[in-house]
Amino acid sequence: MKYMKWVTTGTVLIMIVCSILLGLSQVQAPNTAGLHAPLDAFSAERAMTKVKQIAQEPHPIMTEEHDQVRDYLKDELESLELTPELQWGMVNSKYYSSKGVVENIITRIPGANNSRAVMIAAHYDSVVTSPGAADDASGIAAMLETIRAIRESGPLQNDLILLMTDGEEMGLLGAQEFIQEHPWAKDVGVVLNFEARGNQGPSLMFETSDGNGWLIKEFIDATPYPLANSLLSDAYKLLPNDTDFTVFRDGGMAGLNFAFGMGLDAYHTELDTPENLDQRSLQHHGEYMLSLTRHFGNLNLINIVEEDYIYFNAVRNWMVHYPQSWAIGLALIGILSFIITIWHGMRRNQLRLKGMIGGFLVSLLSIAVVGIVITLVWWGFQSVVSQKQYEHIVMDLSASFPYLIGLFLIMALVIYLLNQWVLRRVQAFNLWAGILCLWLLFAIASSIFLPGGSYLFVWPLLFSIIGFNLSFYLHAGHWRWAAALFAVPAFLLFAPICYILLMMLTLNAASVLFVLFTFAFTIIFPVLSSNRPVSSKSYVKNSYDYEERSNSGL
């Protein structure tokens, strides 16, 4: 018996680890294409030659280095047989208390049968402190390589506008000047904007315009390595952060916004050099840019606004998407399924109200205790290291990794101690029902207030409910297999989100991250409970024995 227990525990642990790794596997950039890649394909190595020319020195607006980059880009566009124009303007930012003189570089490639134009946008200025290889020479270089590849494969149906904005780092000045003053702004059907907040990692489609249903469906169809989810898009709209896409979106343009965000220690620093730029990130930018430009360039771009969609990567490059209006319906299905499950469990004498309340409170207690402990530990750590050391640890992901593992071990220890003290006092099925009640509340709340993120709660809830009902019919310890198997969707969905949030927020937000981690892990707490459920058959045989055993816990 003890041997079988260890086998079960080990197998369940392997299932959890494999599902987490499978979830994380989608958060990666594609391999780099070399100099000898087909001429009609995107090559990061070819684009890197442009990055090296653009990002030799910091080149903020109104500097000599800026003018050198401007002239280089004009020459590159002319070498592609294009006719670039400079849009000059003195701009007072609507978004920040800043102003400056900008020189946007703009050109247009006529299509064979234009409906509305596709516009690719990236900014060519940098901050004073950085050469800007990633931010945003990567976007500009990808644009040049994309145009070269499109020239190789033939014309598009729609016009293609190339906008190299100026003064983005000073307050989105160039994008504002284009929207307000340039006649081509009204011709844009779809805009694709490219940014960076670091110098490595996969490129994430992290923001869309409103009414994105059509865009999302076409994005998924056209992109070979899609990485996106509606939770981040909805959450980003609540943050004060801005890119040029903010100006385009506010100007009524439909479109998609892309960025890679690992390697935060290079963001706006002297480390943002061509030598430190991960070419796989550049390749991912380029794969998006080329595939979507070709795709949208051959579609009718009139009346493309549809209902917002919920979308997310399920496994690797397979994306699930459905209308946002389904969120409430799925939450209602969750409510009905939960009620039926509770009725089912009580009818089979497997659940008690007191025990379910206990399970609900135990899950909340676990999340709260982990949050408090991680906050205290991380606060204590900050107090014993210098500010310089701390900034290096949180900004460099490789330096953060050992501390992240340490915090995971602390989380695991807290959960283990809670299991020894609290979880074993709650009968496993009661614990499971209480935890599903917590997930149900989050599914309902997110469906109402953050529908783009509702998928993160509703789908693990529904799968776990299926496993719960199946478990009523399984004997001995076999129900643990169902509990673990039907918890897999939770780890598949939470693993990439937690990793992306770690990239964006760093360990500065350790307590928030580990509260989210613990919430995800609550779905397997029933497996950890040593207070096993009683089979309905044994209850029917001897209800008195059941009551005696139940009195020892919830």
Secondary structure, DSSP 8 states (H G I E B T S, - for coil): -HHHHHHHHHHHHHHHHHHHHHHHTTS-------TTS-TTS--HHHHHHHHHHHTSS---TTSHHHHHHHHHHHHHHHHTT---EEEEEEEE-SSSS-EEEEEEEEEEE--SS-SSEEEEEEE----TT---IIIIIHHHHHHHHHHHHHHHH---SS-EEEEEES-STTTSHHHHHHHHH-GGGGGEEEEEEEEESSSEEEEEEEEE-SSBHHHHHHHHHH-SS--BBHHHHHHHHTSS---HHHHHHHTT--EEEEEEEE-GGGTTSTT-SGGGS-HHHHHHHHHHHHHHHHHHHTS--SS--B--EEEEEEETTEEEEEETTHHHHHHHHHHHHHHHHHHHHHHTT---HHHHHHHHHHHHHHHHHHHHHHHHHHHHHHHHS-HHHHHHHHH-HHHHHHHHHHHHHHHHHHHHHHHHHTGGGS-HHHHHHHHHHHHHHHHHHHHHH-GGGTHHHHHHHHHHHHHHHHHTT--TTTHHHHHHHTTHHHHHHHHHHHHHHHHHHGGGGHHHHHHHHHHHHGGGHHHH-SS----HHHHHH-HHHHHHHHTT--
